[in-house]
Amino acid sequence: MATDEVFMDIPQVQNMAKSFKGFGDVLDAIAKAMEAISASLKATAWLSLGATYAAAQYIDRIKPNVTKAANKMRELSGDLESAIRSYRDGDNSGSRRFC
């Protein structure tokens, strides 16, 4: 009878969690830049007779998706960190049962 064994390469998973957090931070910076670009396009809309306002509206439609993706990346990072903690705690608490 084969037993199921769970193994986690903890340093590798920690690197993945850091990467996801980094992706989230980058996407947040992009969202903030998009907000600034949108504001400047709206401010100069009177010069272009509304053409830049249309570009600003386009950016405003994309920005929520970028923000949502940033939040998802941070959530994934947290989930990985939680999995690492559960793996460590489960290993420690389970080993005490067999002493």
Contacts in CASP RR format, 6 or more apart in sequence:
PFRMAT RR
TARGET T0000
AUTHOR 0000-0000-0000
METHOD contacts of the structure
MODEL  1
MATDEVFMDIPQVQNMAKSFKGFGDVLDAIAKAMEAISASLKATAWLSLG
ATYAAAQYIDRIKPNVTKAANKMRELSGDLESAIRSYRDGDNSGSRRFC
6 87 0 8 1.000
8 83 0 8 1.000
8 84 0 8 1.000
8 87 0 8 1.000
10 84 0 8 1.000
10 87 0 8 1.000
10 88 0 8 1.000
13 80 0 8 1.000
13 83 0 8 1.000
13 84 0 8 1.000
14 80 0 8 1.000
14 81 0 8 1.000
14 84 0 8 1.000
16 80 0 8 1.000
17 76 0 8 1.000
17 77 0 8 1.000
17 78 0 8 1.000
17 80 0 8 1.000
17 81 0 8 1.000
17 84 0 8 1.000
18 77 0 8 1.000
20 73 0 8 1.000
20 74 0 8 1.000
20 76 0 8 1.000
20 77 0 8 1.000
20 78 0 8 1.000
20 80 0 8 1.000
21 73 0 8 1.000
21 74 0 8 1.000
21 77 0 8 1.000
21 78 0 8 1.000
22 73 0 8 1.000
22 77 0 8 1.000
23 70 0 8 1.000
23 73 0 8 1.000
24 69 0 8 1.000
24 70 0 8 1.000
24 71 0 8 1.000
24 73 0 8 1.000
24 74 0 8 1.000
24 77 0 8 1.000
25 70 0 8 1.000
27 66 0 8 1.000
27 67 0 8 1.000
27 69 0 8 1.000
27 70 0 8 1.000
27 73 0 8 1.000
28 67 0 8 1.000
28 70 0 8 1.000
30 66 0 8 1.000
31 63 0 8 1.000
31 66 0 8 1.000
31 67 0 8 1.000
31 70 0 8 1.000
34 59 0 8 1.000
34 62 0 8 1.000
34 63 0 8 1.000
34 66 0 8 1.000
35 63 0 8 1.000
37 56 0 8 1.000
37 59 0 8 1.000
38 56 0 8 1.000
38 59 0 8 1.000
38 60 0 8 1.000
38 63 0 8 1.000
39 56 0 8 1.000
41 52 0 8 1.000
41 53 0 8 1.000
41 55 0 8 1.000
41 56 0 8 1.000
41 59 0 8 1.000
42 52 0 8 1.000
42 53 0 8 1.000
42 56 0 8 1.000
44 52 0 8 1.000
45 51 0 8 1.000
45 52 0 8 1.000
45 53 0 8 1.000
45 56 0 8 1.000
END
